[in-house]
Amino acid sequence: MTPPTNTTNTTNTTTHPTRHTGEATLTALALGLAMLLGAMLWGVLNQPAQAEMVTETGHLVAMTARGENEDILFLLDNRTEQIMLYRVAQNNTVELLQSLDLPDLFQAARARRLGGN
């Protein structure tokens, strides 16, 4: 007697990746939304600095900027190497907020960068 033989028929099937019908639609929608977002942000990101006015006369440089509730005036005195920060409230009051000696400010920044206090 002959021993029973196992015969297995194998068919070589290759699977092709099937593309879901909604995938192309979602990709197109995502690209469209990205383009719309880019167009909306372009105006916000492409704006110049909003310094109201910068002027220089002699050894003084003045710049105004808009604060939260008042205007801010920066005054740079090149002769004394100082920068002063003023608050202009209600268009009629000028108040000194801070005065900084620039050489001291740069020396302190240099010391912090190098690990000193």
Secondary structure, 3 states (H helix, E strand, C coil): CCCCCCCCCCCCCCCCCCCCHHHHHHHHHHHHHHHHHHHHHHHHHCCCCCCCEEEEECCEEEEEEECCCCEEEEEEECCCCEEEEEEEECCCEEEEEEEEEHHHHHHHHHHHHCCCC
